[in-house]
Amino acid sequence: MVMIGTGSPLGKGETTAGLENVPEAAYRGHMTGPGEPLRPPAPAELADDLPTLADDLARIDRSLRESVRTPDPFLAEVAAHLIGAGGKRLRPTLTLCASYASTDGAARPGSADAVTGGVACELVHLGSLYHDDVIDEATTRRGVPSVNARWSNIVAILAGDFLLARASSLAASLGADVASLLAATIGELCRGQVLELQHLFDVDRSEEDYASAIEGKTAALFATSCRIGGMVSGVGEATLDALTRFGRHLGMCFQIVDDVLDLSSTDAALGKHAGQDLLEGIYTLPVIYMLRESSDLRDLLGGPLDTDQLDRARSLALGSLATGSTTVDVALGVARDHAVKASDALEGADGLDPGVCRTLGRLVDGLVSRES
């Protein structure tokens, strides 16, 4: 979720000390400041076939750190907080891979513009995480204290806005079309999150409402990450549309699997508390399916849950439907449908490197079968 221009009053103990106005355009290029940059590992599904990806992701990381540099040391620390905590870097990976596919494969490093586009997409993602943690009252993120927990809600909101501003500046450096696309994508993130908030604790939430929400809050940025990789490589409109469809369906698949894991996995496997969506009143696809058939689950949900009620609700939501299939099986079937559509989008596209497209297909398969 993104929150821009908050007018919220300061809470007790909150301070704006050290928060400056958003400075000039974000830097492009390599980080020259102190600190050893992370070198995020290339996703296992891609590393063997895309030999330049690991180095390009290291460039992404250096540029991420550079993009949040500011004369104010407090703001610089807050803005870089989650960058140092790691993450999958999936969105910039998609930008790089779309760029590889749109040029001559991964034989050469990605262009500077592809790196810049990937950083812009990742900054939007990071900014949305800062805001999400305020909404969720989260205390940890990526194994470290969340910004709102370590500092305050107002600091997290303003720092998230700062990251979005830097993303917008980077997008503008790539041209008006990229800047316009990223602005529209931020709007879609807001739309999807607001739609989700409208259905909190709603036992009548429909599959269509769920799909629309995740298309906005997750799939839109996946689609944009892919499209920007093609835009900076100069491919035609039809190819751009194919890359966009790939990213959108990949994002839908990713979020559905993520939601299934939140319900069915363990705290240890996820690295966070399982069942958090149910606690927050976010009823995802398996829950929606079971609510149609289980009066016990319907009676239990619709409001806050204690620990025992959460365990009971998870057990009910993971049960079998009248068809004999479990809710998880049916939800993962929807994820697989999106995975197929993602792969189909690339198969029919002109001017894309076949080898990179096959590798992206394996990434799709890996997302469906992931366990965390």
N, C-alpha and C positions, 0 to 999 in steps of 0.2 A: 504494500500500500504506500502511496506517496502523499505527503502532506506539504503543501507549498504555502508559504506566507501565513503561517499560523499566527493568530492573534491571542493565543491562550495566555492568561496571566501566569506569572511565575508562582510555582508552588513553594511551600515552605522548604527552605534550604536550597532552592534552585537559584542559579546565577547565570548571567550572560557574560560574565567576565571572560575576556579572551576571544569572544566570538566577533569577528570582524565582518564587514561587508564583503560579499563575494568579489574577489579581485579580478584582474584582467584574465584574458583567455588562458585556458589551461595549457600547460607546456606540452610539447610533442618532443619525442626523442628519448634518450636514455637518462636514467636517474644518475645524478652525480653526488647526491647527499650520502650521509653515513648510513651504515646498516647493511647487512648482507641480504640481498633480495632472495625471496623464495624462488625455488625452481620447481614449479608444480609438475608432477609426473604426467606425461601424456596418458590419456585414457588407454587402458590395456587393449581395448578393441581397435585402436588406431595406430599405436606406436610402431608396430612392426612394418606397416605398409606406408607410413608417412614419416620418413626419417627426419624431416626438418621440424616436425611439430613440437618436440620437446624444447628445442632451442627457441622456436617462435613463442612458445608459452612463457619461457623465461624472459623474452623481450616484453611480452604482455605484462608480466609482473613488474619489471623495472619501470615500464611506462605508467602502470597503475600508481606506483609509489610517487613517481615524478608528478603525475597529474594532480595529486592532492597536496603538493608542497605549497606552503604559504608562509609569509613572514611571521604570522602568529603561531607560536609553538604549541599553544593549547589546541587550537583548531586543527593544526597539522597532526597532532597526536590522536585526536578524536577521529578525524577523517580517515586515518590510516589504520585504525584499530582492527577492523575485520580483514583488511588486506593482509596483515601479518598473521592472521589466524588461518590462512589457507582457503580451502574451498575447491570445488571441482573445476572451476573455470570453464564450465561447459559452454556458456554463451560465446565467449571469445574463441573457444575451440571451433564452434560452428562457423563463426565469421572467417577464421583462417581456412577451414576446410572448404567453405564455399568459394573462397578466393583461389585455393589450389585447384578446385574442380573447374573454375572458370578460366584458368590460364593454362599452364602446361604441367599440371600435376604438382606433386610435392618434391620435385627434383631440386628446386631452388627455394630459399627462404621466402616467406611471405613478404609482400610489399609493406612499406612504411604506412601506407593508407589502410591496409588490411589490419595492421596492428592497432592503429589509431581507432578504427571502427570497432574492433574487438574491445578495446579499453572503454570506449564510450558505452557499449552495451553492458559491460560488467559494472561500470559505475552506476548505471540505472538500477541494475539488480541489487547492488550493495546499498544504494540509497533506499530502495524499497524495503530491504531487510531492517534497516535502522527504524523505519516507520512501523513495520510489522511488529517489531519487538515492543514498541510503545503500546500498540493496540492490544497485543497479547499479554502484556505485563511480563514478558519473558525475562529471565534472569541470566541465561546463558545463550551463547550462539557460537557454534563451531568450537566448543570446548573452552571458551573463555567467557568472562562476564560480558553481558550485553552492554551496549553503550548507555542505555537508559538505566540499567542497574548500577553501573560503575559511576556514572555521573548524574544524569537526571533525564526526565522525559523531554524537557525543553531543549537540552543540549542534543539529545538524539534526533529530535525533529529538525532542528536547525542544521545539524551536521548532515543529516540526510538530504536536506534541501541543497546544501553546499555541494554534495556529490552529484546531485541531479544537474546543478548549474555547470559543474565541470564537464559532465557528460554532454550537455547541450553545446558548450563551447567547442569541445572536440568535434562534435558532429558538424557544427558550422564551419570548421576548418576544412571539412571534406566537401562542402558545397551546400547550396540551399536545399537540394532534393533530400540529402541525407539528414539535414537538420529538421526539415519538415516531417520526414518519416519518424525520426526519433521522438519529436514532440507529440505526434499522433499516437505513438506507442505508449508514452507516459500517460496520455489520456485514457488509453485502453486499460492500462494497469489500474488506474483509478476506477474506471467503470466496473471492471470485474470484481474488484475488492468491495466496492459499494454494494453491488448486487449480492455478494456473499453476506455482507453485514445485514442486508434486508431480510435474510432467511435464517438468521441465527435462531437456534432452538425451534426451528419450523419442522414439525413432523410431516408436513404436507409438501415439503420441498420436492420439486419435480426433477427428473433426470435432465430435462431441457434447461431448467434454471441452473443446475449444477454445471452442465456443459458450457453454458454461456459465461458463467463466472470464471471457470478455469481457462476458457479461451482468452478472456481478457487479462486475468492476473498472471498467467504463465505462458500460454502459447503465443501471445502477441509478441513478446520479447524474443522468444525462440525464432519466430518467423522473421522478425526484423534483423536479428543477428545474422541469419543466412542471407537475407536480401542485401544487407550492406556489403557482405563479402562479394556478392556479384556486382553491386553498383560500383565499387571502387576498382573492379576489374574490367568494366566497360562492356559487359555482355548485354544482349538485347532484351527487350521487354518480356518476350515469351519465356526466356531462360530465367529471368528474374522472378517471374510468377511461379515457375516450377520450384525454384529454390525456396520461395516464400511458402508454398504449399507443403513442401518437405518440412520446413521448420515448424509450421503450425501444427501439423499432425504429430511431429516428434514431441512438441511441447504438450499436446493433449495426452499422448501416451505417457510421457514422463510424469505428469501431475496425477494421472489416475493411479499409476503404480505407486507413487509417493503416498497417496491417500490410502491405498490398500495396505502398504507397509506400516503406516501410522496406526492402523487398526489391528493388524495381525502379527506384527513383529514384537521384539522385546526392547527394553531400554538399552541393554548392552549392545544389541545389533545396530540400533539406530543412533546411539550416542546422545540420545535425548529421551524424554519421557514418552513412551508409547501411549496411544489413546488420547493424545492432546486435543485432537479435533472434536471428539465427543465431549470432552470437558468444556470446550469453548462453544459448544452448540453448533459446530459445523458438521452437518450430516452429509457425508460423502457417499459415493456410489454404492458400496456394499450396504450401508445403513439404509439408504433410500430404497433399495430392493427389499430388504427385510421388513421395513416399515409397512410395505404394502400387504404383508402376510401375517405379521406377528402382532397381535394385540398386546402381548406382554411387553414387547419392546416399545410399542407406541405409548403404553401407560407409563413406562419408565422414563422415557425421554420427554423433551419439551421444556426442560428447566435444568438448573445446575445439578451435578451429581457428586455424591461423596465417593470415597474410595471403593466401598463395597458395591455401590450402585454402578460405578464405572466398570468394575470387573464383570458384573452381571450383564451390563449392556454390551460389552465387547463379546462376551460369550454368545449372547443371543444374535448379535449382528453377524457373527462369523458362521452361523448355522446354515443348514441346507434349505433350499426353497422347495416349493411344491414340485418343481421339475426334477428334483433330485440333485441338482447342481448346487454347490455352495455359492454364497454371495461373492466370495473372492474369485471363484472360477468365472462367474458371469462378468464381474468387473474387469478381470484381466482379459477376458474375451473382447471387451470393448477396447481395451488398450492395444490388443493385437490387431484389431481392425484398423486403428489409427497407424500402427506400425506398418501394416501392409500399404496403406494409402501413402505414407511417407516414402516408402521405397518406390512405389509406382510413380510418384511425382518425378523422381529423378530418372527413371527408366525412359520416360518419353521426352526428356529435355534435349534440346540441341546444344551443341558446343560445350558440353561438360565432359571432363576427363572420366572415362569409364572406370579406371582403377580407383580413383578417389570416390566415385559413386558407390562402388562395391564396398569399399571400406566404411563409408557412411551407413550402408545397409547393415553392416555388422555392428556398428554403434547402436542402431535401432534395436537389433536383437538383444544386445547387452542391456539396454535400458529396460526391456520387458522382463528380463530374467534376473535383474539385480536384487540384492537382499538388503540394501541399506541406501 
